């Protein structure tokens, strides 16, 4: 029994009563009106409401004290999920060999307690310090009314996920030294966005790159298909060299660009080859949305819609088009931004100003084909939506499913069920600039002889019209991409997009090219395309001048 606890016998039942501040029960025994707490009529009083400041301090201190002393069971008892917490806390010392733990809490913010952890990892005579910051939340137990730590694996380490395990030992795969296309060494310390990508490359290519494993501390994910996340290296193995297609200068620009906007992602591609030149993310969840995100691309999808319109003889760059402020489709009215309209418009001008109605009205003559024509165009000429890209790391290659009703109209302006990643939209722009689809890749196919996806070249006349429309969007006074592309010098083009999300600010999309470099970015809840994603893409494209 822990110190400070006393036992009272009530009706033949042992009851633990807290004496002072400890790790025991914090419940208060009450009665029907007397002061005799041992009365057989008394029942435990279950507290309700948010925990008090005193309870938050006592509970977090008790949890930290148990954790730092190696008492996994005691710490787990102070959480609201003892069964899940105990093995994770136990593995901290047993599997990860982490000891000499010192936790320094900072002032609570509401019910959240931020803290720093300083510890030492020791394994087979080797030791190194480990430090990081995390936070916990104190909540009221639903049944006991006690103040408890709201259990999440991130309490133990901010990168720990459900089912994952902390381990220390000989690494499961050999380390790699990732190189850019010109031989520049790429590290996650210099290029933070590359951390998860380098972990994936190590898992996939570590054995064949010629290296040997070292002694490390890592997070082993629950999903065996996901890569380990290295936290600390106690003894370096011999890294094998692995050349990527990344360009150090472009990657550095991408890292700088995404730092300016939260929840942002960008990808850059060389149109003539499909080589990926930069991948960067600035996201709270660490997810590689640049390569694997699945979001409605908004009006950037009008590049593919314009190609479909031209190829189906529904319009051409200088042909007159209608751009009314609204357009109805099967009972749903679609609007232009602020209900603007253009008199005597051409497809070029409607594209540059991103007129929604222009890209919906011409589709009606397709009749029964309207719901499938966009997907057919995207698959046939842009290589999208067939789940066959082999970039060298996990990636999404777009989804343009067949649609019906109002969703058909929405899909032509990049909403409805259409889903893309920045990688996909950068590839769309690269296809336009090059005139033919080149599957994006991070690792050369010769490394593992994997097949690349293919698509038909765009008809030369169609490709040229698309390039001219994108150039006009990036340079004309009325173009929505002119402002963000102002400092980009070279043969440049662009397309903006903003995708509406129910109850949220629109996601900001932008894609463009400059000479032999194409890029696309998304900033979630960033607003109009030129406001947030535009500056991100422009900073990356300036390296292609």
C-alpha positions as CSV (number, residue, x, y, z in Angstrom):
1,X,0.0,0.0,0.0
2,X,1.4,3.5,-0.9
3,X,2.4,5.9,1.8
4,X,-0.3,8.2,3.1
5,X,-3.2,5.7,2.5
6,X,-5.4,4.5,5.2
7,X,-7.9,1.6,5.3
8,X,-11.3,1.9,6.8
9,X,-13.7,-1.0,7.2
10,X,-17.2,0.0,6.1
11,X,-19.8,-2.7,6.2
12,X,-17.2,-5.4,5.8
13,X,-15.6,-3.7,2.8
14,X,-12.1,-2.3,2.6
15,X,-12.1,1.3,1.4
16,X,-8.9,3.2,0.5
17,X,-8.9,6.8,1.9
18,X,-6.4,9.3,0.7
19,X,-4.2,10.9,3.3
20,X,-2.7,14.0,2.0
21,X,-1.4,14.2,-1.6
22,X,-0.5,10.8,-3.0
23,X,-1.2,8.4,-5.8
24,X,-4.2,6.8,-4.2
25,X,-7.9,7.4,-4.5
26,X,-9.0,11.0,-4.4
27,X,-12.7,10.3,-3.8
28,X,-14.4,11.8,-0.8
29,X,-16.7,9.7,1.4
30,X,-20.0,11.3,2.4
31,X,-22.9,10.3,4.6
32,X,-26.6,11.0,4.9
33,X,-26.1,13.9,7.3
34,X,-23.7,12.8,10.0
35,X,-20.0,13.2,10.4
36,X,-19.4,9.4,10.8
37,X,-17.6,8.6,7.5
38,X,-17.6,4.9,8.4
39,X,-21.4,4.8,8.5
40,X,-22.9,1.9,6.6
41,X,-25.3,4.3,5.0
42,X,-22.5,6.4,3.5
43,X,-21.9,6.3,-0.3
44,X,-18.9,7.7,-2.2
45,X,-19.4,11.2,-3.5
46,X,-18.6,11.2,-7.2
47,X,-17.2,14.6,-8.3
48,X,-18.4,16.2,-11.5
49,X,-17.3,19.1,-13.6
50,X,-13.8,20.0,-14.8
51,X,-10.9,19.1,-12.5
52,X,-9.7,22.0,-10.3
53,X,-6.3,23.6,-10.6
54,X,-5.3,21.7,-7.4
55,X,-6.4,18.4,-8.8
56,X,-4.6,19.0,-12.1
57,X,-1.4,19.7,-10.2
58,X,-1.7,16.7,-7.9
59,X,-2.7,14.3,-10.6
60,X,0.1,15.4,-13.0
61,X,2.7,15.3,-10.2
62,X,1.6,11.8,-9.2
63,X,1.8,10.6,-12.8
64,X,5.2,12.2,-13.4
65,X,6.6,10.8,-10.1
66,X,5.5,7.3,-10.9
67,X,6.8,7.5,-14.5
68,X,10.2,8.9,-13.5
69,X,10.6,6.2,-10.8
70,X,9.9,3.4,-13.3
71,X,6.5,2.5,-11.7
72,X,4.6,1.9,-15.0
73,X,1.7,0.3,-13.1
74,X,1.4,3.2,-10.7
75,X,1.5,5.7,-13.5
76,X,-1.1,3.8,-15.6
77,X,-3.5,3.8,-12.6
78,X,-3.5,7.5,-12.8
79,X,-4.8,7.5,-16.3
80,X,-8.3,6.9,-17.7
81,X,-7.1,3.9,-19.7
82,X,-4.9,1.8,-17.5
83,X,-5.0,-1.3,-19.8
84,X,-3.5,0.7,-22.8
85,X,-1.2,2.9,-20.8
86,X,0.6,0.3,-18.7
87,X,2.4,-1.6,-21.6
88,X,3.5,1.6,-23.2
89,X,4.9,3.0,-20.0
90,X,6.6,-0.3,-19.2
91,X,8.2,-0.4,-22.7
92,X,9.8,2.9,-22.0
93,X,12.3,1.3,-19.7
94,X,12.1,-2.3,-20.8
95,X,12.2,-2.1,-24.6
96,X,13.6,1.4,-25.2
97,X,16.1,1.2,-22.3
98,X,15.3,4.8,-21.3
99,X,16.3,5.7,-17.7
100,X,17.4,8.6,-15.5
101,X,14.2,10.3,-16.5
102,X,13.6,13.9,-15.4
103,X,10.3,15.6,-16.2
104,X,10.0,19.4,-15.8
105,X,6.3,20.6,-16.0
106,X,5.4,24.1,-17.0
107,X,2.4,26.1,-15.9
108,X,-0.9,24.4,-16.8
109,X,-2.9,26.0,-19.5
110,X,-6.5,25.1,-18.6
111,X,-6.5,21.3,-18.1
112,X,-3.3,20.8,-20.3
113,X,0.1,20.5,-18.6
114,X,3.1,21.0,-21.0
115,X,6.4,19.5,-19.9
116,X,9.9,18.6,-21.0
117,X,11.6,15.2,-20.7
118,X,15.3,14.7,-20.2
119,X,16.5,11.1,-20.0
120,X,19.3,8.8,-20.9
121,X,19.2,5.9,-23.3
122,X,21.6,3.1,-22.4
123,X,22.3,0.0,-24.4
124,X,25.2,-2.5,-24.4
125,X,27.6,0.0,-22.8
126,X,26.6,2.9,-25.0
127,X,24.6,5.9,-23.7
128,X,23.2,9.1,-25.0
129,X,20.9,11.8,-23.7
130,X,17.3,12.1,-25.1
131,X,15.2,15.2,-24.6
132,X,11.8,16.3,-26.0
133,X,8.7,18.2,-25.1
134,X,5.1,17.0,-24.8
135,X,1.9,17.6,-22.9
136,X,-0.9,15.8,-21.1
137,X,-4.5,16.7,-20.3
138,X,-6.2,16.0,-16.9
139,X,-9.9,15.0,-17.1
140,X,-12.6,13.9,-14.8
141,X,-13.1,10.1,-14.7
142,X,-16.5,9.2,-16.1
143,X,-17.3,6.6,-13.4
144,X,-15.0,7.4,-10.5
145,X,-15.1,11.2,-10.7
146,X,-11.4,11.2,-10.0
147,X,-9.0,13.5,-11.8
148,X,-7.0,11.4,-14.2
149,X,-4.5,11.8,-17.1
150,X,-6.4,11.5,-20.4
151,X,-4.4,8.7,-21.9
152,X,-2.8,9.1,-25.3
153,X,0.5,7.6,-26.5
154,X,1.7,11.1,-27.2
155,X,1.9,11.6,-23.4
156,X,5.0,9.4,-23.5
157,X,6.4,10.8,-26.7
158,X,4.9,13.3,-29.2
159,X,5.6,11.0,-32.1
160,X,4.2,7.9,-30.6
161,X,0.9,6.6,-32.1
162,X,-1.6,4.0,-31.1
163,X,-0.2,0.5,-31.2
164,X,3.4,1.8,-31.8
165,X,6.3,0.8,-29.5
166,X,9.5,2.5,-28.4
167,X,12.6,0.3,-28.9
168,X,16.3,0.5,-28.6
169,X,18.7,-1.9,-30.2
170,X,20.3,-2.8,-33.5
171,X,18.3,-1.1,-36.2
172,X,16.1,-3.3,-38.4
173,X,17.4,-1.7,-41.6
174,X,20.7,-0.2,-42.5
175,X,21.1,3.6,-42.5
176,X,21.2,5.4,-45.8
177,X,22.9,8.6,-46.9
178,X,20.4,10.2,-49.2
179,X,21.8,12.3,-52.0
180,X,20.3,14.9,-54.3
181,X,20.5,14.5,-58.0
182,X,23.8,16.4,-58.0
183,X,25.3,14.5,-55.1
184,X,24.4,16.9,-52.3
185,X,23.8,15.1,-49.0
186,X,20.2,15.5,-47.8
187,X,19.5,15.3,-44.1
188,X,16.4,15.8,-42.0
189,X,18.3,18.3,-39.8
190,X,18.8,20.6,-42.8
191,X,15.6,19.7,-44.6
192,X,13.0,18.9,-41.9
193,X,10.2,17.9,-44.3
194,X,12.3,15.1,-45.6
195,X,12.4,13.2,-42.2
196,X,9.5,10.9,-42.9
197,X,10.5,10.4,-46.5
198,X,14.1,9.5,-45.6
199,X,12.7,7.0,-43.0
200,X,10.6,5.4,-45.8
201,X,13.5,5.3,-48.2
202,X,15.6,3.7,-45.6
203,X,13.0,1.0,-45.0
204,X,12.6,0.3,-48.7
205,X,16.2,0.6,-50.0
206,X,18.4,0.3,-46.9
207,X,19.3,-3.4,-47.5
208,X,20.2,-2.8,-51.2
209,X,22.1,0.5,-50.7
210,X,25.2,-1.3,-49.2
211,X,25.1,-0.1,-45.6
212,X,25.1,-1.8,-42.2
213,X,22.8,-1.2,-39.2
214,X,23.7,0.8,-36.2
215,X,22.4,1.0,-32.6
216,X,19.3,3.3,-32.4
217,X,16.2,4.3,-30.5
218,X,13.2,4.2,-32.7
219,X,9.4,4.1,-32.8
220,X,8.1,0.9,-34.3
221,X,4.7,1.5,-35.8
222,X,1.7,-0.8,-35.4
223,X,1.5,-1.1,-39.2
224,X,4.4,-3.1,-40.5
225,X,4.2,-1.4,-43.8
226,X,5.0,1.9,-42.3
227,X,8.7,2.8,-41.7
228,X,10.3,3.1,-38.2
229,X,10.9,6.6,-36.9
230,X,14.5,7.0,-35.6
231,X,14.7,9.2,-32.5
232,X,18.3,8.7,-31.5
233,X,21.5,7.1,-32.8
234,X,23.7,5.6,-30.1
235,X,26.2,4.1,-32.6
236,X,26.3,4.8,-36.3
237,X,26.2,2.0,-38.8
238,X,27.7,2.3,-42.2
239,X,25.2,4.2,-44.3
240,X,24.5,3.1,-47.9
241,X,24.4,5.9,-50.5
242,X,21.0,6.4,-52.2
243,X,20.7,9.0,-54.9
244,X,17.3,10.8,-55.3
245,X,16.0,13.2,-57.8
246,X,15.7,16.1,-55.3
247,X,17.4,19.4,-55.9
248,X,19.0,20.8,-52.8
249,X,18.4,24.4,-53.8
250,X,14.7,23.8,-54.8
251,X,14.2,21.7,-51.6
252,X,15.5,24.6,-49.4
253,X,13.2,27.0,-51.1
254,X,10.3,24.6,-50.5
255,X,11.2,24.3,-46.8
256,X,11.3,28.1,-46.5
257,X,8.0,28.6,-48.3
258,X,5.9,26.1,-46.2
259,X,7.2,27.5,-43.0
260,X,5.2,30.7,-43.7
261,X,1.9,28.9,-43.7
262,X,0.5,26.3,-41.3
263,X,-1.0,23.1,-42.8
264,X,0.8,23.7,-46.1
265,X,2.4,21.3,-48.6
266,X,4.2,21.7,-51.9
267,X,5.8,19.5,-54.6
268,X,8.1,20.5,-57.5
269,X,8.7,18.4,-60.7
270,X,10.9,18.7,-63.7
271,X,8.4,18.5,-66.6
272,X,10.9,17.1,-69.2
273,X,11.6,14.0,-67.1
274,X,9.1,13.7,-64.2
275,X,11.9,13.9,-61.7
276,X,10.7,15.2,-58.3
277,X,12.8,18.2,-57.3
278,X,11.2,19.1,-53.9
279,X,8.8,17.8,-51.4
280,X,7.9,19.9,-48.3
281,X,5.1,19.9,-45.6
282,X,4.4,22.1,-42.6
283,X,1.7,20.1,-40.8
284,X,0.9,19.6,-37.2
285,X,0.3,15.8,-37.8
286,X,3.6,15.3,-39.7
287,X,1.6,13.7,-42.6
288,X,3.2,13.7,-46.1
289,X,0.2,15.4,-47.7
290,X,2.4,16.7,-50.5
291,X,2.6,13.2,-51.9
292,X,-0.4,11.4,-50.3
293,X,-3.0,14.1,-49.5
294,X,-6.5,13.6,-50.9
295,X,-8.3,16.9,-51.2
296,X,-10.6,18.6,-53.7
297,X,-8.2,20.7,-55.9
298,X,-10.7,23.4,-56.7
299,X,-10.2,25.5,-59.8
300,X,-6.7,24.1,-60.5
301,X,-8.6,21.2,-62.0
302,X,-9.8,23.5,-64.7
303,X,-6.6,22.8,-66.5
304,X,-7.9,19.2,-67.1
305,X,-11.4,20.5,-67.8
306,X,-10.1,23.0,-70.4
307,X,-8.2,20.1,-72.1
308,X,-11.5,18.1,-72.2
309,X,-13.4,21.0,-73.5
310,X,-10.9,21.7,-76.3
311,X,-10.6,18.0,-77.3
312,X,-14.4,17.6,-77.4
313,X,-14.8,20.6,-79.7
314,X,-16.7,22.4,-77.0
315,X,-14.4,25.5,-77.1
316,X,-11.0,26.8,-77.9
317,X,-8.6,29.4,-76.5
318,X,-9.9,32.4,-78.4
319,X,-13.5,31.2,-79.0
320,X,-16.3,33.2,-77.4
321,X,-17.7,31.6,-74.2
322,X,-20.4,32.6,-71.7
323,X,-19.4,33.6,-68.2
324,X,-22.6,34.5,-66.3
325,X,-22.5,35.1,-62.6
326,X,-24.3,31.8,-61.9
327,X,-25.2,28.6,-63.7
328,X,-27.9,26.0,-62.7
329,X,-27.4,22.3,-62.9
330,X,-30.1,19.8,-62.0
331,X,-31.6,22.0,-59.3
332,X,-28.3,23.3,-57.9
333,X,-27.0,26.8,-58.7
334,X,-23.2,27.3,-59.0
335,X,-21.8,30.7,-58.4
336,X,-18.6,32.6,-59.5
337,X,-16.6,34.3,-56.8
338,X,-18.7,37.2,-55.6
339,X,-21.0,36.5,-58.5
340,X,-18.8,38.2,-61.1
341,X,-19.5,37.9,-64.8
342,X,-17.5,38.6,-68.0
343,X,-19.0,40.2,-71.1
344,X,-17.8,39.0,-74.4
345,X,-15.5,36.5,-72.8
346,X,-13.1,34.0,-74.4
347,X,-12.0,30.8,-72.9
348,X,-8.5,32.3,-72.3
349,X,-10.0,35.2,-70.3
350,X,-12.5,32.9,-68.4
351,X,-9.6,30.6,-67.5
352,X,-7.4,33.5,-66.3
353,X,-10.2,34.9,-64.1
354,X,-11.4,31.4,-63.0
355,X,-15.0,31.7,-64.1
356,X,-16.8,28.7,-62.7
357,X,-19.9,29.0,-65.0
358,X,-17.7,28.9,-68.2
359,X,-16.4,25.5,-67.2
360,X,-19.8,24.0,-66.4
361,X,-22.1,25.3,-69.2
362,X,-20.2,23.8,-72.1
363,X,-20.3,20.3,-70.6
364,X,-24.1,20.0,-70.9
365,X,-24.0,19.0,-74.6
366,X,-22.0,15.9,-73.6
367,X,-25.3,14.4,-72.3
368,X,-24.7,10.9,-70.8
369,X,-21.0,11.3,-71.2
370,X,-20.8,14.3,-68.9
371,X,-20.3,12.3,-65.8
372,X,-17.3,10.3,-67.2
373,X,-15.6,12.6,-69.7
374,X,-13.4,14.4,-67.1
375,X,-12.2,11.2,-65.6
376,X,-11.5,9.8,-69.1
377,X,-9.4,12.9,-70.0
378,X,-7.5,12.7,-66.7
379,X,-6.6,9.1,-67.1
380,X,-5.8,9.1,-70.8
381,X,-3.7,12.1,-71.1
382,X,-2.6,13.1,-67.6
383,X,-1.9,9.6,-66.1
384,X,-4.2,10.2,-63.1
385,X,-6.6,8.0,-61.2
386,X,-5.3,4.5,-62.1
387,X,-3.4,3.7,-58.9
388,X,-0.2,2.8,-60.8
389,X,2.3,5.5,-60.0
390,X,5.6,4.1,-58.7
391,X,7.4,7.1,-57.3
392,X,9.7,5.2,-55.0
393,X,7.7,6.2,-51.8
394,X,4.0,5.9,-51.0
395,X,2.0,8.4,-53.0
396,X,-1.6,9.1,-54.3
397,X,-2.2,9.4,-58.0
398,X,-5.6,11.2,-57.9
399,X,-9.2,10.1,-58.1
400,X,-11.8,11.3,-60.6
401,X,-14.7,8.9,-60.3
402,X,-17.7,8.9,-62.5
403,X,-20.3,11.3,-61.2
404,X,-24.0,12.1,-61.6
405,X,-26.4,15.0,-60.9
406,X,-24.9,18.2,-59.4
407,X,-21.7,16.3,-58.6
408,X,-20.9,16.2,-62.3
409,X,-20.9,20.0,-62.5
410,X,-18.9,20.3,-59.3
411,X,-16.2,17.9,-60.6
412,X,-15.5,20.2,-63.6
413,X,-14.4,22.9,-61.2
414,X,-12.4,20.6,-59.0
415,X,-14.9,19.7,-56.3
416,X,-17.5,17.0,-55.8
417,X,-15.7,13.7,-55.5
418,X,-12.5,14.7,-57.3
419,X,-9.5,14.3,-55.0
420,X,-5.9,15.3,-55.7
421,X,-2.6,15.9,-53.9
422,X,0.0,18.6,-54.6
423,X,2.0,15.9,-56.4
424,X,-0.9,15.2,-58.7
425,X,-1.5,18.9,-59.6
426,X,2.2,19.5,-60.1
427,X,2.2,16.6,-62.5
428,X,-0.8,18.1,-64.4
429,X,1.1,21.3,-64.9
430,X,4.2,19.4,-65.8
431,X,2.2,17.5,-68.4
432,X,1.0,20.7,-70.0
433,X,4.5,22.3,-70.0
434,X,6.1,19.2,-71.5
435,X,3.2,18.2,-73.8
436,X,3.2,14.7,-72.5
437,X,2.8,12.9,-69.1
438,X,6.0,11.7,-67.4
439,X,5.3,9.8,-64.3
440,X,6.8,11.6,-61.3
441,X,9.6,9.7,-59.5
442,X,11.9,10.3,-56.5
443,X,14.1,7.2,-57.1
444,X,15.2,6.2,-60.6
445,X,13.5,3.1,-61.9
446,X,16.9,1.5,-62.6
447,X,17.4,1.1,-58.8
448,X,14.7,-1.6,-58.5
449,X,13.3,-2.0,-62.0
450,X,9.8,-1.0,-61.1
451,X,7.4,-0.1,-63.9
452,X,6.3,3.5,-64.5
453,X,2.8,4.6,-65.4
454,X,2.2,5.9,-68.9
455,X,-0.3,8.0,-70.7
456,X,-1.0,9.3,-74.3
457,X,0.7,12.6,-75.2
458,X,-1.6,15.6,-75.4
459,X,-2.4,16.6,-79.0
460,X,0.2,19.4,-79.8
461,X,-2.5,22.0,-80.4
462,X,-4.3,21.2,-77.2
463,X,-1.0,21.4,-75.1
464,X,-0.1,24.8,-76.7
465,X,-3.5,26.3,-75.9
466,X,-3.2,25.2,-72.3
467,X,0.3,26.6,-72.0
468,X,-0.9,29.9,-73.5
469,X,-3.9,30.1,-71.1
470,X,-1.6,29.4,-68.1
471,X,0.9,32.0,-69.3
472,X,-1.9,34.5,-69.6
473,X,-3.1,33.7,-66.1
474,X,0.4,34.4,-64.7
475,X,1.0,37.6,-66.6
476,X,-2.2,39.5,-67.7
477,X,-3.6,42.3,-65.5
478,X,-6.8,40.2,-65.0
479,X,-5.0,36.9,-64.3
480,X,-5.6,35.5,-60.8
481,X,-2.0,34.3,-60.8
482,X,-0.3,37.5,-61.8
483,X,0.4,38.9,-58.4
484,X,2.1,35.9,-56.8
485,X,4.0,35.1,-60.0
486,X,5.3,38.7,-60.3
487,X,8.8,38.0,-59.2
488,X,9.2,34.7,-61.1
489,X,11.4,35.3,-64.2
490,X,11.2,33.0,-67.1
491,X,8.7,31.2,-69.3
492,X,5.9,31.1,-66.6
493,X,2.3,30.0,-66.3
494,X,-0.1,29.4,-63.5
495,X,-3.6,28.4,-62.3
496,X,-5.2,29.3,-59.0
497,X,-7.8,27.4,-57.0
498,X,-9.8,27.6,-53.9
499,X,-11.8,24.5,-52.7
500,X,-14.7,25.1,-50.5
501,X,-14.9,23.0,-47.3
502,X,-18.2,22.8,-45.4
503,X,-18.0,25.2,-42.4
504,X,-14.4,26.2,-43.0
505,X,-12.4,28.7,-44.9
506,X,-11.6,27.5,-48.4
507,X,-8.4,25.5,-49.0
508,X,-5.9,27.5,-51.0
509,X,-4.5,25.8,-54.2
510,X,-2.0,27.0,-56.7
511,X,0.0,25.4,-59.5
512,X,2.4,26.9,-62.0
513,X,5.5,26.4,-64.1
514,X,8.7,28.3,-64.8
515,X,11.0,27.0,-67.6
516,X,11.6,23.3,-66.8
517,X,10.1,23.3,-63.3
518,X,6.5,22.8,-62.3
519,X,5.1,23.0,-58.8
520,X,1.8,22.9,-56.9
521,X,0.8,23.7,-53.3
522,X,-2.1,23.5,-51.0
523,X,-2.6,25.5,-47.8
524,X,-5.6,24.1,-45.9
525,X,-8.0,26.9,-44.8
526,X,-5.7,29.3,-46.6
527,X,-8.4,31.1,-48.6
528,X,-8.0,32.2,-52.2
529,X,-5.4,30.4,-54.3
530,X,-3.3,33.5,-54.8
531,X,-3.3,34.5,-51.2
532,X,-1.4,31.5,-49.6
533,X,-0.6,28.7,-51.9
534,X,0.5,31.2,-54.6
535,X,3.4,32.6,-52.7
536,X,4.5,29.1,-51.7
537,X,4.7,27.9,-55.3
538,X,6.3,31.2,-56.5
539,X,9.1,30.9,-54.1
540,X,9.8,27.3,-55.3
541,X,9.6,28.3,-59.0
542,X,12.1,31.1,-58.6
543,X,14.7,28.4,-58.3
544,X,13.8,27.3,-61.9
545,X,14.8,30.6,-63.5
